[in-house]
Each structure stands twice: as C-alpha cells, then as structure tokens.
C-alpha cells in the first residue's frame, strides 16, 4: 500500500500502482473530470502515471497556472498534427506553452499565411472531436538519437535534454513528437483555441541559421474564456499606446535616436504630474532626493559588478584617454553619494531617492513603443540600514508601493519573491540571510507570494510587484532588492553604538519602474482617458457662439486661477462640432457656455464619453473638480 499526502495535508491509503487519474476519481468525480495532470513529489506527470510508495500528490486542473500550461502545450501538439496533415513536408522544431497560449516553430518552405488559419483550426477541431489519447513512450538517449537520425532539429533537442531517458508523445493516426510532457489525457481536453498569428524566428535566435515559421495560438479552458480573451485582445489593439500617443500628441520616436522617446508638451504634463505626486509620497515616507551623473568611469562598473554581469547591455565611450560607461543603473552613484562623508548608526535608516536617467542596450527587434526603450528614467531609491532595520524598511517600502499604485487605480497585485540566480555575486550564506529577511517582511504584512526560483538580481534576492490593468494583463512594475554585496565592494561603512565600523545593508527599490513604460501602461489602462488629476487638459470651455466668448474667457480665467489645466475653443464652428472634437481629444470635462449661462454664472457640464449633460453653478463645479483632483478620484461623476 502507498500513503498519499494531498495539498491540504490529508492522507489516503491506496494500492501501489494506482494511477494519478484513478486517485482523482477516488477523491471525487468533479476533480477527476477537471484533472489534466498531476504532481508526484513535486514532479509534473501525466495522469496515467502510477503511484508507488509514500507520495505527496497534487492533482492539477486548468484552474492551476501549470494546468493551463499543460492544456496549452497539448493544444500546440494538436496544432502541429493539423499542420503536418495539411503540409506533409513540415519539419517540427519546438512547441512550448507561453503566456496566454503557445507556439510551434516549423521548417516549411511554403509560407503559412493568415488566410490558412481557418483551415488549420478546422483540422484541429476534427482532432479534438476525435478525442485521441496522448500516449507517452520512453527511449534511452541512444535509441532516441537512432530513431531521429537525420533530423537536425530533434537531435539537437535531444542533446539539450536532461537525463538518460527521452520521451515521445503520440496521438491520433501516427502523429508523434519528441516531448518532455506532461500532456492532458486526450485531445478532447484542450479547451477553446484559436490560431492567432505567424512570424519568422531563427533557430536558437541565430540569424546565420534558416528562418523558421513560428505559428502562435491561444487556448483556454472554455469557449467563453476564449471569447473573453479575444475581446480583451481586440480592446488592447484599440488602446495601443503607440497609436493613442501619436493621436493625442503625447510622445514620438525618431530614427535619429532609435529607442529614445521624445516626450511632447502634453506628455510632459502627465510626466510632471506623476513626478510631483511621487515626490510628495516619498517626502511623507522620509526620503531625500539626489541626482547622480549619467557617465561614470569604467573602473566604477568593475567595482559594482555590472561589468562582469551586465556589460552586454551597456553603452561605452572614451575621452581624456579614459574609458567610461553610460550608467544602466543608478545604484553605484548612490553608493558614491553615501561614501562622500562619514556616517553614524544614528542617521539610519537613510532613504535616498533618485529619478535617474539610465541607458540600456536593447536589440532593435524587441523595442516596443514606451514599453521597451533604450533610455528611460527609473524611480530608484536606495535605503542604507542596519540588519535589524531590514524588516521594518521592507514593510515601509511595501506600504509606499501600495499607496502609489492605488492612486492610479491599480488594486489587483501579485507578488513574487525571486531567489539566487546562477550568475551572482556574494556567498551562499549572505544570499540565505537576505532571502529570509524578504520572506519575513512579506509574512509580517500577511502577503501571499510566489517563489520565482533563480530570477533574483545578480547582487541579491528581490520582491517583484505585478499589477493587473483593466484588461487583466499583468505588468511587473516595482521591485525591492536586498543587497549585502555592493556595500562591501564599495567599502561603505558606518559607526555603531560602540564606535565600531560596520557595513550597512543596502536596499534597492523602484516602485513605478521606468517612467516611460509606466506612462505607456497608463495610456492603455485608461485608453488615454486619464483621470482628472492626470489629464493633460482637464477642462475645455466651449462657447456656443462668438457672442459668448467674453463669458467663456471669464470662465477660463477662473479655472486657470484655480490651477486647473484648461483651454477655450474660440473657433467659429457649430457647438456640435466643438463637442465632438473635444470628446475625441479626451479632456475629462467640457463646459458649454452661452447667454443663459452668462446670466446665471453657470455652465453646462458634459463629461468625457457620456452623452448626458448637466447644468451647474460654476463655483459648485469648480469646488467638485478641485476635490476630485485633491483626492486623486478616478471617476468623473458630477
């Protein structure tokens, strides 16, 4: 008999050899119906895998992230079978699950075009309806190499695979592919799917190799989930910040500086409004602000560790017979500021913030509007403290981060704790101490988090903050990184209570991350219909005719005196055209004024995106608008 321990800690006695699928049926018919795979002692396996001996078991369903990945990877195999059926000369390369879907790289001389997608989907539907079982077969490495001799793609995959056993999966009428698995029990469990796009991709990203075709698809638990996703994709296309940024004259790019954003006057209003708010919050939490040089000599970057761990992403220059680097990060500059004078424990914690301009080399193919640029402003801060102060400082950063995010309307957070990467500096003991300190701070705040093994910064573990926008897309923004190594490298010290020199702990943190990227996220989250406090133009005054221009100027003057950003449309167009243009240019409020309003010191208020209008006393309107700005209100209801 085998003792099985389930995720909730309960145990069951089962016969040796019972499969994970049989166990799921024993637990309950609902679980058995939903199950797509299992974990045995932490290892992901097919449901057909037998359980022998005492085992920790988790039955995986599509509600689990891993379950959805299993479903998507299985759907990739269904798509591969469909493509091979339609184009028999297809050579399969690789087909993983990715965020929101999957892709398959194929070698096929005939190009697959969007017009072919429906034909692929129809064949996939036939395979799904046939409900073909996924069957796993295992061979030794020599047997697998012999089986696939002559297929350079698959033999390369085998060479890169771990272990001595190589697995294959087959389903249907003779379709088989090299695959680690696991897979759903049968093709009927792949859910709702759609072929999305096709792109070129080099084998292993090597441009000297043949260009492959990468076919992207998406798969979801149900047709409804698929439809919801496709709706979000369509909505995201409408909200593309590159399009809206150009339409509203917020920013631009130019080949004179590829990957460097040009922020226009309206964009700078948004930028400076965020900066003013950011500074106010940081002042409240006890931060001082600094500014450090953009170019620093090469020796500094050797000392910081960036030269060995980040050199490929940096820009370099030479003058006065000295090599310099344009900074990719702000932390070495903060260390030099700290080192410019002596420090006592009485000054701790020292919270030093910087809106630092950094440059990082990005390949031309990955740049994407404001989301991926080569020059950006990072809202960095560095906290120097004693080991005893770590937990309290991390808690403070978390509270500051939540306060900032909520002001922009982001209240759906996901937290990840990233641990020691393969390429790192510092001892294992230092890494363990730092990682445990971050865990303790998260426990103190009673925050659920996910462990992201091996994805820490090269100098320390980190906490990453992911927010979800209105389309349920996840964005990684803030980060908190604990660093025991860089202060040692720079010889940073303070004197403790016994007048002994000690090395401070250094906490690196950013909340919004790249300002450019954050503004791009805001544009898409709000579809450029910014809340009142952020909007480049908050109010537009619309006189009905030339006869009302004097009263319109009076209203505009009072708005400006109250520090509202406003303009007045004095064109001789009809009021309907003025209103339509204003709606397109997205000021939150439009104030229509005519003879009636002039006599009563009132305005006719129209709200962006709303057909109804409302008469209001001007002073009352101004009071309400000022309140919404002061309170960072998202809604415009009047």
Buried (B, 14 or more C-beta within 10 A) or exposed (E): EBEBBBEEEEEBEBEEEBBBBBBBBBBEEEBBEBBBBBBBEEEBBBBBBBBEEEBBBBBBBBEBEBBBBBBBBBBBBBBBBBBBBBBEEBBBBBBBBBEBBBBBBBBBEEEBEEEBBEBBBEBBEBBBEBEBBBBBEEBEBEEBBEBBEEBEBBBBBBEEBEEEEBBBBBBBEEBBBBBBBBBBBBBBBBBBBBBBEBEEBBBEEEEEEEEBBBBBBBBBBEEEBBEBBBEBBEEBEEBBBBBBBBEBEBBEBEEEEEBBBEBBEBBBBBBEBBBEBBBEBBEEBEBEBBEBEBEBEBEBBBBBBBBEBBBEBBBEEEEEEEEBBBBBBBBBBBBBBBBEEEBEBEEBBBBBBBBBBBBBEBEEEEBBBBBBBBBBBBBBBBBBBBBEBBBEBBBBBBEBBBEBBEBBBBEEBBBBBBBBBEEBBBEEEBBEBBBEBBBEBBEEBEBEBEEBEEBBBBBBBBBBBBBBBBBEBEBEBBBBBBBBBBBBBBEBBBBBEEEEEBBBBBBBBBBBBBBBBBBBBBBBBBBBBBBBBBBBBBBBBBBBEEEBBEBBBBBBEBBEEBEBBBBBBBEEEEBEEBBEBBBEBBBBBBBBBBEEBBEEEBBBBBBBEEEEBEEBEBEEBBEBBBEBBEEBBBEBEB
